[in-house]
Amino acid sequence: MRTAQRIANLPPYLFAEIDRKKAAKTAQGIDVISLGIGDPDTPTPEHIVDAMATAIRNPANHQYPSYVGAPRYRAACAQWMRSRFDVNLDSDTEVLALIGSKEGIAHLFTAFVDLGEYTLVPGCGYPVYHTGGIMVGGLTHWMPMTEENGFLADFESAPADVLAKAKMMFISYPNNPTSAIATEAYFDKAIAFAREHDILLIHDNAYSEIGFDGYAAPSILERPGARDVAIELFSCSKTYNMTGWRVAFACGNHEAIKALGTVKSNIDSGVFTAVQDAAIEAMLGPQDSTRELCDLYRRRRDLVLEALRKIGIQAATPKATIFVWARVPEGFTSTSFAEKVLQEANVIVAPGSAYGPSGEGFVRISLTTPDDRLEEAVRRIEATL
Ligand SMILES: Cc1ncc(COP(=O)(O)O)c(C=O)c1O
């Protein structure tokens, strides 16, 4: 079979690799604890499931969905943005339904990047920011992220020849995998930079609602001038434990929203309308479940941090997201440590280098595992050191 070169050019998809290794061990009867993938272990809240049960019985929902999202879904997204961030959007032109934010990220490349053009990608970040470019023959410029710069992707060091051919720039705070958060000043600099170089700025806010110790993440669209150059992505996946439902939205600059909508209307047929109805209930219904989720992750965060520090592994205390970003012990690389932990402790942690060059020297530990299994995992890691 003669597949396209772009398939051969793709690096192995991190999570598929992790699944493969886990399956091989499990097949040998070994109990593997996966702290690799960030997929909530607790169910979608009952009232959202109930809304879906009603919506699925509505025959009008059984037909092709709207490409851009049902007007009532887009209105709900706009209402959520208004009540959460005081950002006012025109739901007709500035909001677009997505089949999960991963879909939106991938299709942005088709909308904006031609052969040989660059995307500015966080030095470590969600893998599709990089692989999406490979799919369209685009190029990645990795923006350095270091502990010293607070893991704020450094766009200012991008060389002039890259900038001359750059079309998009991704940033994402609260950040996966580092759990870093951004300042308003950083957003303002990114907006000015995107304006100066005529680049579409995409702020991926997938973890907007998962904050601890009083931290509530901002929207980049709160910042002056953002709407001239930026769009922002929000997802029901982590906020409402809806990873399997595939529902998210893009909002912001109307020309970018239109371009992405044009791509989508030629490729997919939108989000199942019943799922959009369930997402409306998620966004406009009671928000207690998200608060409880934050309490759960905060408790697990503290449990993991305490255990890691006891065994001499350094990790900052995250204010947001479902991840702990930990420095690997002396003498290890990200992958050699992750491999040791897998082989000797039967625990999966994600090697930081799999998220990009700035991830070297770290591993990512996901908090989406029940407390007792998390404790057991850290005990097992301790026994290997
Ligand atoms: C930063 C970031 N963006 C986007 C996604 C994709 O989320 P979804 O497609 O489920 O909305 C994820 C998933 O883990 C993520 O971590």
The ligand as an SDF file (V2000), in Angstrom:
LIG
                    3D

 16 16  0  0  0  0  0  0  0  0999 V2000
   -3.6190   21.3740   25.8220 C   0  0  0  0  0  0  0  0  0  0  0  0
   -4.6420   20.4830   25.2180 C   0  0  0  0  0  0  0  0  0  0  0  0
   -5.3110   20.9030   24.1500 N   0  0  0  0  0  0  0  0  0  0  0  0
   -6.2520   20.1410   23.5650 C   0  0  0  0  0  0  0  0  0  0  0  0
   -6.5380   18.8780   24.0280 C   0  0  0  0  0  0  0  0  0  0  0  0
   -7.5770   18.0730   23.3230 C   0  0  0  0  0  0  0  0  0  0  0  0
   -8.7670   18.0570   24.0300 O   0  0  0  0  0  0  0  0  0  0  0  0
  -10.1500   17.6720   23.4020 P   0  0  0  0  0  0  0  0  0  0  0  0
   -9.9340   17.3320   21.9510 O   0  0  0  0  0  0  0  0  0  0  0  0
  -10.6370   16.4950   24.1670 O   0  0  0  0  0  0  0  0  0  0  0  0
  -11.0210   18.8790   23.5560 O   0  0  0  0  0  0  0  0  0  0  0  0
   -5.8630   18.3820   25.1300 C   0  0  0  0  0  0  0  0  0  0  0  0
   -6.1330   17.0330   25.6240 C   0  0  0  0  0  0  0  0  0  0  0  0
   -5.5020   16.4730   26.4590 O   0  0  0  0  0  0  0  0  0  0  0  0
   -4.8660   19.2060   25.7370 C   0  0  0  0  0  0  0  0  0  0  0  0
   -4.1550   18.7850   26.7860 O   0  0  0  0  0  0  0  0  0  0  0  0
  1  2  1  0
  2  3  1  0
  2 15  2  0
  3  4  2  0
  4  5  1  0
  5  6  1  0
  5 12  2  0
  6  7  1  0
  7  8  1  0
  8  9  2  0
  8 10  1  0
  8 11  1  0
 12 13  1  0
 12 15  1  0
 13 14  2  0
 15 16  1  0
M  END
$$$$
